[in-house]
Every structure is written in C-alpha cells, then in structure tokens.
C-alpha cells in the first residue's frame, strides 16, 4: 500500500492516515532529506537562490508529513498514536540537531550571506538567512564534537520529558471524574450545564450526571454549585492533577520530570555560552534580557497589586455578609459569581443563551470582512478527523487566499485549551504558483446537546476571537518565504499581538449585535444586558492581572536564577512569587505547576511573560481604532498591511511603529484593564 503521508496533497488525507503509516513515512523522508542535502552540498559550488529554494522545499515536505500527526496527537489521542508519536519524537529531534550542527550546511549559509547573492535577496529572504545563521549558533554548530553530542542528548531528553509531562496532564485530567445520581447535590448549576453532565454520563452508559475535569464541566460547577463539599472535592482533584497530592497522588506525577527539565535546560544554556536558560530563551525574542523582563513584570505588579487587594477585600467582605467566616480557594469562583450578580445584576449564564457558537462565528467572520476585506466561506466534503470539524476558504475579491479547519467542541481524547497550528505555510512553489496557508483552529467549548445548541460564555467568545487572531496572522501573510511567512520567524513575545488584538471587538457595543442572537428567538443581546456586561468588564481585573503576573514571574525567575549546585525547589520559587504578588490564599496541597504545560511542555519556557508583553502592544494598537473608528476600513487595512501581512520578515517593534507611528506605551493596557493609577488605589 502507498503511504498517504508521503504523497503530495493540498490537504492532509485524514481518512487514509493510519498509525502504522507514521514511523515508516518519517524514517523514509528523513533518510531522503539527509541524502538530498548531502548531495546538494557536494554539488553546489556557489550557493545561490536555488540552494535556498531546495532547502525550503525539503523542509516543507517534512512539515507537511508531521503537521497532521502532531495535530491528531492533540485532538484524537490514543494509545497507539501515542506510541507512534513517542517513537518518532527522538528521530525528529536528532534530525533537527544534526542539521543545526551541520558544519557544511552552516558554511553554505555563511557563504551566501557574504556573497553578492545576498544583496539580490528581498527583505524576507535576507531575514530568513539571518535567522538561520543565528539558529545554527543556537544549535551548537561551533561546539566541540563531544559538546555537540551532549547537546543532541539533551535535546532528545527534553523532547521526551516534555511529551511525558503533557501525557501525564492529559491522563490525569481524564483519569478522574465524579458520578452523581442525586441532582440535589448539584444545586445552583444551570440547566444547560446539567444537560452536558447527563450527556457525559449517558456516553459512559451511566445514569445521572458525570462531571469531568475538562474546563467546560469543571468551571461552571466551581462558579454555580452551592454544594461547598463538592466544590472542594473538584478543586482538589483539579489543582493536584499529575502531582504527588490529591485523589490520584503519584499516579501521573510530574514532579521528577519538572526537576529534570529545569536541570537539562540549564545545562543546555551553559553549553551554548549563556548564563542561564532565560538568557537562551530571550536570544530569539523582543525582550533584551531577563532583567528587563523582570522589571517589566514587577512594574506592572506595582501598578496592579493595590487594585487586586481591593478586589479581594471586596470579595471577602461580601462572603462574610453571607455568613462565610473563612473564604477558601474553592469558594473564590462561587462567591465571585454571586458578587458579580449582586453588583451588576449579571451572570455569565444569563449571557450564554445570546451567544450560540454558530452566531458568534458568523459575526466574527463579518467583523473580519469589515476590517480586512476577506470572506470566510464554508466548504463541504473535506476530509477531517471528526464530524464536528468545519472547513473554510478565506477569500478576497472572490479569490481563495487561505484555508482553515475549525474544531471548537470539547470531547474525550482531545487535549484541553485552545490553540492555532499551521497545516500549510504560504510559500512560492514556482515563479507562477504559490502554496496557500492552511490553519488548524482548535477550542474546547461546550458541545450541543439533544435539545440545545452549543452556547458560549462571553469568556469563550473572546477565546474564539483570540485564536482566530492567530489564524489571521498565519493566513493573511503576503510573505512567500516559508521561514518568515505567517507566524514563522515572529518572536514569541510578539506572536500574541494579533490574537489579543482581536479580543477587543468582543467588548465593543457596535460589534455585539453582529456576534449575538438568542438561540430561541434570534434577539441580539439587549442593551440592558450589554450595559451590564460592559460595566462588569473589569470586574476583579486587578486579581486577574496579578494572577497572570504570578505565572509570568514564576516562569522567568525559575529559569533565570536556577542553580545546579543547589536548585531551589520549584514549589519554593512559586511560593516566594505568590508572597510578593498574589492576593488569593492558596492551599498547601495546590500543585498548579504540575499542570503548567505552557512552560514544561509548550513553547513558553522563560517566555510566559509574552502574554503581558504582547498585551501592551495589542492594547496600544487597538487604541488607534478607538481614535479612528473600530470598524474603520482604512485603519484595518493599515493593521493588515503593517502587521498581519508582514509575518516575521521584520522586527516586531519596527512593524508596530509603522502602524502606530511611535513605540508602544503601557497606558492603554492599564486603561483597558480598569487599572487607574490615582490616589484612591496608590
């Protein structure tokens, strides 16, 4: 049988891909690429554009093989797929290390950079060459042979440990659930959520209600269930996932993995001439040093802590007025929701009926069309991995310029969270033909039930806009050089700019009619509810700000100040950060860090600050729309031209300045967050 992973196709043939195809296909292509690159280096005397084209083509073939596998691993996990994925990961890591340390390949790029050909390259191609030379150095191309071997060993171990960390979190999340027969135990939970619990139970051939640790099941219980003992049980199960604590203590424990990951990252950074992993991480980012990042985060904390303390004091006082003597961690979401209702006469659940997912998606597409002149057109008959997945063409003036898959519902064997990943990158195939960008857009929202469509909370609406912002960055690029096309080559602390930027329209009075419509009547969100929602926008914004700063400071301090001789326990680092910036008491058994996949299994190690860093950029960028009109096509075209279409072809600060006419300022972020520096909160 022919292997579908080795056949060139416009889109992945999901229905044909079998687990047994994966490893043989990868082995074959890696061997082929090694031979092709060796032949190219032997053959090419004067390195020119044909060399760059060949390297891009072969790299893209590997991307097209691995992209659907990596995606299926996240959205349709299974024991067999996991085994195949884990078998391939060391091979991919070894190949990447081998290429990064290939002295002949490095000489070829260096020769090109010093030749007349470099001057003939366009801006994007030059940036791609510059980035490649930087990455060779960060891959250890200049190291001694024994050091290069050790580099390869470390990279392979880190890939395996990160994958194991991620698997543990998934297994721990799916390895605990609560089965309840008596609905009285679930008092206060909205009917739409109860229907979801019943559907989950029925899927397991159980009666009553089944509550998992997936966010669409967990969060509403914590917000609405008046059963404090059940909230406590759920909180303990959720915050001790993959740890040495809780109901499954030690079963999927990430403790030793985390220690090993930190030690290996530190060793890697020393090997490459850095003092710590934070410095190595920032070598490819906008921020110039760990000290600059720490100062940035500390400054935001200084401006926000007083507001956060005021938020928490208000919550404590409110809970006491209801007879609660001591506010526990599992009470925070419950009494916060009651306080929101008290202050603004508004519940998140009251908004949910007005945001059916289909209407939100339709409205989001309309907003993007108004701003950037592109249409999203659904296309039927495309192979996908699940019946719920939808497929779209992105069109401008009737011409298809990109494509994307949209997979928004939570389900078993699907990783939690929301993300965008690339399926195909825009690049030149020839002088007359381009490969169009294709994106995977993934969320985990409440699926429809037999009687109710999928209804989103407003927070989920902003998540959808966030991920679509990433998708637009990938799909609207006009850069044809793969290495800096779309999100490729964009520094990690700038990549969140378009995503956070798009969230702003979820809060605009003029945009709400486009994205809302009651699932029974079609009525848009009434002005009365809209005014309440806008008034409640910055409810507990101080607490939310310091929570993100806690995560960011924990990440950067842990990597910046790691000492191999006497490593500070991870828990101690987190406790010290909480002592400085947190306002909400955290129980000793809480093991948040054991599920912090962003930094232990994702790309955010010593980079979680990127969310706040980019939020400064996105808030300031949106402030131009506030000045010129939130649906201004001219301003939208400017953002499209200066930011979205440029990919990683220029430094983000230069792109931002071209759009905004100046360097970024923090004022807009603080204003949007409702954090006003004045005597009342100073």
Secondary structure by P-SEA (a helix, b strand, c coil): ccccccccccccccccccccccaaaaaaaaaaaaaaaaaaaaccccccaaaaaaaaaaaaaaaaaaaaaaaaaaccccaaaaaaaaaaaaaaaaaaaaaaacaaaaaaaaaaaaccccccccaaaaaaaaaaaaaaaaacccccaaaaaaaaaaaaaaaaaaaaaaaaaaaaaacbbbbbccccccccccaaaaaaaaaaaaaaccccbbbcccccccccccccccaaaaaaaaaaaaaacccccccccccccaaaaaaaaaaaaaaaaaaaccccaaaaaacccccccaaaaaaaaaaaaaacaaaaaaaaaaaaaaaaaaccccccccaaaaaaaaaaaaacccccccccccccaaaaaaaaaaaaaaacbbbbbbbcccccccccbbbbbbbccccccccbbbbcccccccccccccccccccccccccbbbbbbbbbbbbcccccccccccccaaaaaaaaaaaaaaaaacccccccccccccccccccccaaaaaaaccccccccccccccccccccccccaaaaaaaaaacccaaaaaaaaaaaaaaaaaaaaaaccccccccaaaaaaaaaacccccccccccccccccccccccccccccaaaaaaaaaaaaaaaaaaacccccaaaaaaaaaccccccccccaaaaaaaaacccccaaaaaaaaccccccccc
